[in-house]
Amino acid sequence: MTAYALEGQDAIAKGATALSTKGLQKAFGSLPVARDIAIDLPVGARYALIGPNGAGKTTLINLITGLQQPDAGAITLGGEDITALAPQDRVKRGLARTFQINTLFAGLNPLEAVTLAVCERRGIANRFWQNIAVNKDAIEEAYGILEKLKLGDVCYQTTRELPYGRQRLLEIALALATQPKVLLLDEPAAGVPQEESGDIFEVVAGLSDDLTVLFIEHDMHIVFRFATRIIVLVAGAVFTQGTPAEIAADPGVREVYLGKRHHG
C-alpha cells in the first residue's frame, strides 16, 4: 500500500458506497440550485459530473464538502451522516476537493507544500520549520505523493514558477496528503492547454483503486475517456446517469447539454 493509501479500508468493502446524497435541496432565494439530488458513488469509482453552465455542478460539490449547507436532504460518507459537519471535519473523515482556481502556497516548493499538508494531517504542523530530521517521515510521504503525480522532478522548484498544468497536479497532491477516501475535482484541467489536460487525467486515472473520484469537466473527450460513469445535471437536478456509451447514445443529453452548449 502506498504512503498516501487509504486508512481503514477494511471498514468500507469493495462494492460498498463511498459517498451518497439523498434528497439534496438548495435554493438561493426563489432560485433552486439543487433539486432532490440523489447520487451514489461506489468505492473506487471514477465518475464525471457534467451539464450546461449554471446546472449547479459546483454548488453540488460545495454542498458535499460543507462550504454550503443544504436546505434539506442528507450526505453520507462511508455510511456516516456528515450533513451537519464543518468542512474541516469532513476532510478529517476522508473527503477532499480541488477548486476551479488553484489555491497554492506560491512561495513554497512542492515538497515543502505537500510536507506541510502531511504535517497538518498528522497534527505536527507546528514542527514544520524545525530540524528536517524531525519531519523525515512526513517528507518521505510527501515525496512519494509527488512522485505518483509525476512531480518528483520539480519538487524543489518554487511553485509560482511551475507551468500551470504542474500547479494543477500539485493541488491534487495537496488533496492526497489528507489521505482521502473520496476526492472531488472541480475542473482540474481548467486553464491548462488542451494538449496537457489529458496528462492530468492520466495521472488521476492511475491513483489508488480504493480512492473514489468525482470530477467536473467540460471537455467531453476527457469525460468519455476517463469516466466509468457519467452523471448529467440540468437546472440543479439529475437529468440522467449512465456509462459513457449510454450517455453518448442518449438523444436527451445531446439536446439539453450539447444543444445548449452550441446555442450559448
C-alpha positions as CSV (number, residue, x, y, z in Angstrom):
1,M,0.0,0.0,0.0
2,T,1.4,3.4,-1.0
3,A,2.3,6.2,1.5
4,Y,-0.9,8.1,0.9
5,A,-3.1,4.9,0.6
6,L,-6.4,5.0,2.4
7,E,-6.7,4.1,6.1
8,G,-9.5,1.9,7.4
9,Q,-10.4,0.4,4.0
10,D,-11.4,-2.8,5.8
11,A,-14.4,-0.7,7.1
12,I,-15.5,0.0,3.6
13,A,-15.6,-3.1,1.5
14,K,-15.2,-3.1,-2.3
15,G,-18.6,-2.6,-3.9
16,A,-19.8,-0.5,-0.9
17,T,-20.9,3.1,-1.3
18,A,-18.2,5.6,-0.5
19,L,-20.4,8.7,-0.8
20,S,-24.1,9.3,-1.3
21,T,-26.5,12.2,-1.3
22,K,-30.3,11.8,-0.8
23,G,-33.0,14.4,-1.4
24,L,-30.5,17.2,-1.5
25,Q,-32.2,20.6,-1.8
26,K,-30.8,24.1,-2.0
27,A,-32.2,27.4,-3.2
28,F,-30.9,31.0,-3.3
29,G,-34.0,33.0,-2.7
30,S,-36.5,31.8,-5.2
31,L,-33.9,30.2,-7.4
32,P,-33.5,26.4,-6.9
33,V,-29.9,25.3,-7.4
34,A,-30.1,21.7,-6.1
35,R,-33.4,19.8,-6.6
36,D,-33.8,16.5,-4.9
37,I,-30.3,15.3,-5.9
38,A,-29.6,11.6,-5.1
39,I,-26.2,10.1,-6.2
40,D,-24.3,7.1,-5.0
41,L,-20.5,6.8,-5.6
42,P,-19.1,3.2,-5.1
43,V,-15.7,2.7,-3.6
44,G,-13.1,3.2,-6.3
45,A,-15.4,4.8,-8.8
46,R,-14.3,7.3,-11.4
47,Y,-17.4,9.4,-12.0
48,A,-17.8,12.5,-14.1
49,L,-20.4,15.3,-13.3
50,I,-21.4,17.2,-16.4
51,G,-24.1,19.6,-17.5
52,P,-24.6,23.0,-19.1
53,N,-23.3,26.2,-17.5
54,G,-25.5,27.1,-14.5
55,A,-26.6,23.4,-14.0
56,G,-25.4,23.5,-10.3
57,K,-22.3,21.3,-10.6
58,T,-20.0,23.4,-8.4
59,T,-22.9,24.1,-6.0
60,L,-23.3,20.3,-5.5
61,I,-19.6,20.0,-4.7
62,N,-19.9,22.9,-2.3
63,L,-22.8,21.1,-0.6
64,I,-21.0,17.8,-0.4
65,T,-17.9,19.5,1.1
66,G,-19.8,21.7,3.5
67,L,-19.0,25.1,2.0
68,Q,-22.7,25.5,1.7
69,Q,-25.5,23.9,3.7
70,P,-28.4,22.2,2.1
71,D,-32.0,23.3,2.8
72,A,-33.0,19.6,3.0
73,G,-31.5,16.2,2.4
74,A,-28.6,14.1,3.7
75,I,-24.9,13.4,2.7
76,T,-23.2,10.3,3.9
77,L,-19.5,9.4,3.7
78,G,-18.7,5.7,4.2
79,G,-22.1,5.2,5.8
80,E,-21.7,8.1,8.2
81,D,-24.0,11.1,8.0
82,I,-21.8,14.2,7.5
83,T,-24.6,16.6,6.6
84,A,-24.1,18.8,9.7
85,L,-20.3,18.6,9.8
86,A,-17.9,21.5,9.2
87,P,-15.7,21.3,6.1
88,Q,-12.6,20.6,8.1
89,D,-14.3,17.7,9.9
90,R,-15.3,16.2,6.6
91,V,-11.7,16.4,5.5
92,K,-10.6,14.5,8.6
93,R,-13.1,11.8,7.7
94,G,-11.7,11.4,4.2
95,L,-13.3,13.9,1.9
96,A,-11.0,16.2,-0.2
97,R,-11.5,18.5,-3.1
98,T,-9.8,20.8,-5.5
99,F,-11.1,24.1,-6.9
100,Q,-11.6,25.6,-10.4
101,I,-8.9,28.2,-9.5
102,N,-5.9,26.8,-7.7
103,T,-5.1,27.9,-4.1
104,L,-1.5,27.1,-3.6
105,F,1.5,28.3,-1.5
106,A,3.1,30.2,-4.3
107,G,6.4,30.9,-2.4
108,L,7.0,27.3,-1.3
109,N,8.3,24.5,-3.4
110,P,6.1,21.4,-4.0
111,L,7.9,19.3,-1.4
112,E,7.6,21.9,1.3
113,A,3.9,22.5,0.5
114,V,2.9,18.8,0.5
115,T,5.1,18.1,3.6
116,L,3.2,20.9,5.4
117,A,-0.1,19.3,4.3
118,V,1.1,15.9,5.6
119,C,2.2,17.5,8.9
120,E,-1.1,19.3,9.3
121,R,-2.9,15.9,8.9
122,R,-0.6,14.3,11.4
123,G,-1.2,17.2,13.9
124,I,2.5,18.3,13.8
125,A,2.3,21.3,11.6
126,N,3.8,23.5,14.4
127,R,7.0,21.5,14.0
128,F,7.2,22.0,10.2
129,W,10.0,24.6,10.3
130,Q,12.1,22.7,12.8
131,N,15.1,20.4,12.1
132,I,14.5,18.5,8.9
133,A,15.1,15.2,10.8
134,V,12.1,15.8,12.9
135,N,9.9,15.7,9.8
136,K,11.7,12.9,7.9
137,D,8.7,10.5,7.7
138,A,6.4,13.4,6.6
139,I,8.9,14.5,3.9
140,E,9.2,10.9,2.6
141,E,5.4,10.6,2.4
142,A,5.2,13.9,0.6
143,Y,7.8,12.9,-1.9
144,G,6.0,9.7,-2.6
145,I,2.8,11.6,-3.4
146,L,4.7,14.0,-5.7
147,E,6.4,11.0,-7.5
148,K,3.0,9.4,-8.0
149,L,1.7,12.6,-9.6
150,K,4.9,12.9,-11.8
151,L,6.1,16.0,-9.8
152,G,9.2,14.5,-8.3
153,D,11.5,16.2,-10.9
154,V,10.2,19.7,-9.9
155,C,9.8,19.1,-6.1
156,Y,12.4,21.8,-5.3
157,Q,11.2,24.4,-7.8
158,T,9.2,27.4,-6.5
159,T,5.5,26.7,-7.0
160,R,4.9,30.1,-8.7
161,E,7.5,29.2,-11.4
162,L,5.8,25.9,-12.3
163,P,3.8,25.5,-15.6
164,Y,0.1,25.8,-14.9
165,G,-0.5,22.2,-15.6
166,R,2.0,21.2,-12.9
167,Q,0.4,23.6,-10.5
168,R,-3.0,21.8,-11.0
169,L,-1.3,18.5,-10.3
170,L,0.2,20.0,-7.2
171,E,-3.2,20.9,-6.0
172,I,-4.3,17.3,-6.4
173,A,-1.1,16.3,-4.4
174,L,-2.1,18.6,-1.6
175,A,-5.6,16.9,-1.5
176,L,-4.0,13.5,-1.5
177,A,-1.9,14.5,1.5
178,T,-5.1,14.4,3.6
179,Q,-5.4,10.7,2.8
180,P,-8.9,11.0,1.3
181,K,-11.4,8.2,0.7
182,V,-13.3,10.5,-1.7
183,L,-11.6,13.1,-4.0
184,L,-13.8,15.8,-5.7
185,L,-12.1,17.5,-8.6
186,D,-13.7,20.8,-9.8
187,E,-12.4,21.2,-13.3
188,P,-8.9,20.1,-12.5
189,A,-7.7,20.9,-16.1
190,A,-9.3,24.4,-16.2
191,G,-6.9,26.9,-17.8
192,V,-4.5,24.1,-18.8
193,P,-3.6,23.9,-22.5
194,Q,-5.6,21.1,-24.2
195,E,-2.6,19.1,-25.1
196,E,-1.7,18.9,-21.4
197,S,-5.2,18.3,-19.9
198,G,-5.1,14.6,-20.8
199,D,-1.8,14.3,-18.9
200,I,-3.6,15.4,-15.7
201,F,-6.3,12.8,-16.1
202,E,-3.8,10.1,-16.9
203,V,-2.3,10.7,-13.5
204,V,-5.7,10.8,-11.9
205,A,-6.6,7.5,-13.6
206,G,-3.5,5.9,-12.1
207,L,-4.4,6.7,-8.5
208,S,-5.3,4.0,-6.0
209,D,-8.2,1.8,-6.8
210,D,-9.5,2.4,-3.3
211,L,-9.9,6.1,-4.0
212,T,-13.3,7.3,-5.2
213,V,-13.2,10.2,-7.6
214,L,-15.9,12.5,-8.8
215,F,-14.8,15.2,-11.3
216,I,-16.4,18.1,-13.1
217,E,-15.1,18.5,-16.7
218,H,-16.3,20.3,-19.8
219,D,-14.2,18.6,-22.3
220,M,-16.3,15.6,-23.5
221,H,-13.3,13.8,-25.0
222,I,-11.8,13.8,-21.5
223,V,-15.0,12.7,-19.8
224,F,-15.7,9.8,-22.2
225,R,-12.1,8.7,-22.0
226,F,-11.7,8.6,-18.2
227,A,-15.1,8.3,-16.5
228,T,-16.6,4.9,-15.8
229,R,-20.0,6.5,-15.3
230,I,-21.4,10.0,-16.0
231,I,-24.0,12.0,-14.0
232,V,-25.8,14.7,-16.1
233,L,-27.0,17.6,-14.1
234,V,-29.5,20.1,-15.6
235,A,-31.1,23.0,-13.7
236,G,-30.0,21.7,-10.4
237,A,-31.4,18.2,-10.8
238,V,-30.0,14.9,-12.0
239,F,-31.3,14.5,-15.6
240,T,-29.8,11.1,-16.1
241,Q,-26.7,9.0,-15.5
242,G,-25.1,6.0,-17.1
243,T,-22.0,4.6,-18.7
244,P,-20.2,6.8,-21.3
245,A,-21.7,4.7,-24.1
246,E,-25.2,5.1,-22.7
247,I,-24.8,8.9,-22.3
248,A,-23.3,9.3,-25.8
249,A,-26.3,7.5,-27.2
250,D,-28.9,9.4,-25.3
251,P,-30.6,12.0,-27.5
252,G,-32.0,13.8,-24.5
253,V,-28.5,14.5,-23.3
254,R,-27.4,15.8,-26.7
255,E,-30.5,18.1,-26.6
256,V,-30.2,19.6,-23.1
257,Y,-26.4,19.6,-22.9
258,L,-24.7,19.7,-26.3
259,G,-27.6,21.6,-27.8
260,K,-27.5,24.4,-25.2
261,R,-23.8,24.5,-25.5
262,H,-24.0,25.1,-29.2
263,H,-26.5,27.8,-28.7
264,G,-24.7,29.6,-25.9
